[in-house]
Amino acid sequence: AFHLDEYLGLAAGHPASFRRYLQERFFQHVELRAFHLLQGDAPDPAAEIARYTALFDSHPIDVACIGIGENGHLAFNDPPADFDTDARILVVDLDEACRSQQVGEGHFPDLDAVPPQALSMSIPAILSARTISCVAPDARKAAAVQCALEGPITPACPASALRKHHHCRLFLDPASAAQL
């Protein structure tokens, strides 16, 4: 299993750490041969990217379990996302819409507390998975779902890249599908 994204500079024990979230809600309950976590608090982000890229390149992804952000992001690839990068993992700047979503979901008390950067699996790396399972619930995702499915395939809506994948399944609830 590979971890999609993690805030730069955030300790693994922080309540908003995706490493912590995955450990507590998934990895402790499912038997996997291996899982690889991004170390957002690594002292050298470039070395962490190299480490993770080497793991990624030696273990192709069978299934990617992802979501769509309120601004249409995939992992932390905010608009405009790079659809053509050769990088597997990127340091990305988090836009205000993405950071506001993190506050709105209760991960951080205010915008100033949200780290401004993160490590993120790139769009081409996500699309390299044999199968993609994408879950996008809630009314606040409705506009992003609409742009992903009905708008042009464009870096302005990173989730629209999912339409280029040969085996992607999108799971919506009535609220997130309301604008379709």
N, C-alpha and C positions, 0 to 999 in steps of 0.2 A: 504494500500500500504506500502511496505517495501523498504527501501533504501539499495542498495547492498554494497556500499563502500564509505569511506570518508577518506581523508588524516588526519593523526594525527597532531594535533597542528594548523590546519588551521581554521580560523574564518569563520563563516557562511556567512559573507559578502564578503569574498575574491572572486575575479573573477573566480578562479579555483575550488571553493568549489562545490562539487556535490549537496549539499543541496541547494545552491543558484540556480544552473542550473535547478534542478528539480522544485523548486518553480516557477521560472520565465517561464519555458518552458512547464510545465505540470500541476502542482497542481493548479496554478491560472486559468487554462482553463478547468479543468475537475472536475466535482463534485464527490467527494469521501466521504464515511462515515468517514474514518480516514486514515491518512498517518503517518508513523513512520519514523523519520529521525535519522540517526546516528550522534551523537555529537562528531565530530572529535577533537574539542577543549575542551572536558570535562576534568576537572582537574584530574580525576582518570579513566584511560582507563578501568581498571578491573571492576569498578562499572558501567561504561557505557556498557560494554559487558554484565554484569549481567542484567541490565535494559532491554537492547534490546533482549536478549535471552528470558527473561520472556514474553515479548510482542510476540515474534516470536512463542514461544511454546503454547501460548494461542490463536493464530490466524494462522492456517495453510495457506500456500500460494496456491492460485488458479492458478494464471498465473505469471510466471516470465518473465519479459521483459529484455533481456540481450544483450550483444554484445561479440565479441571475440577480444582480443587485438592482436597487431602485433606479440607478442611472444607466442600467443595461450592462454593468460590468460583469465579467467572468473572472473568477479568482479576484485579484486586485488590478485587473487591466481596465482602468477607467477610460472613458472616451477622451480623446481619440486613441484607440488601441492600435498597436503595431501588429498587423496581420501577417507581415512578411519577415519578421525577425528570425534569425537562425538560432538565437539564444533560447535555451530551455527555461531558464530562470532569470528574472530581471529584478533590478531595484527599480521600484516605481514610486512616483509621487502620487499621493492620494488626493483627489480633488475634494472640494468642499462638500459636494453632494454625497460622496462616499463616506467622508468623515462624519457628516450629519446623520447618515443612516446608522453608523456605529453608536452614536449618542442616542438616537431614537430607539434603538434596540436594547438600550440599557447597558451596553458594554463599557461605556465611559460616562463620567458625570457631565462633561461639557466638551465643546469642540477643541479647546486648548489642551485637553488631556489625551486626545487621539494622536498617536504618532503620525507625523507627516509623510513617512515613507514606509514601504513594506517590501518584502521579497515576494515575488509572485511567479507562478508557472505562466509561461507565455501562451498566447492564443494558439500558435502552431503546435506547441507541446500538448495542450489540452486536446486539440483536434487529432493528434497522433494516436489517441486511445482507440482501441478496436470498437468499443461501444461507449456511448455517453448516456448517462442517466441524469437528467436535470430536473430538479424540483424547484418550483417557483410559486409558493403560496402567498396569499394575502393581497388585499386591494392595492396596497402601496407599490406592488410590482406590476400592476395592470398596464401602465404605459410602457414599461420596459418590455413586457411580454408582447405587446402589440408591435412595438418597433422591431423586435426580434423576428416576429413571424410575418408581418405584413409590410414592413418598410424595406428599403433597399439594403442589400448586404454592404455594410459600410463600417469603417472604424469609429464613426460617430455613435454607433450602437454595437458595442463589442459582441453582445449576445446574438446578433444577426449572423455571425460567423458559424453558429451551430447549423444553419441551413446548408452549409457546404459539406457537412459530415454525412457519411453514408449510413450510419446506424446510431442515430440520436433519438432518444425518447424524452419528451417533455411532459412532466406531470404538473397539472395546474388544479387549482380549486376554482369554484365559481367566481370568487372575487378577483383572482388574478386573471381570469379569462374574460372578464366583463367587457373589455373594450374590443374584443375580437368579433 
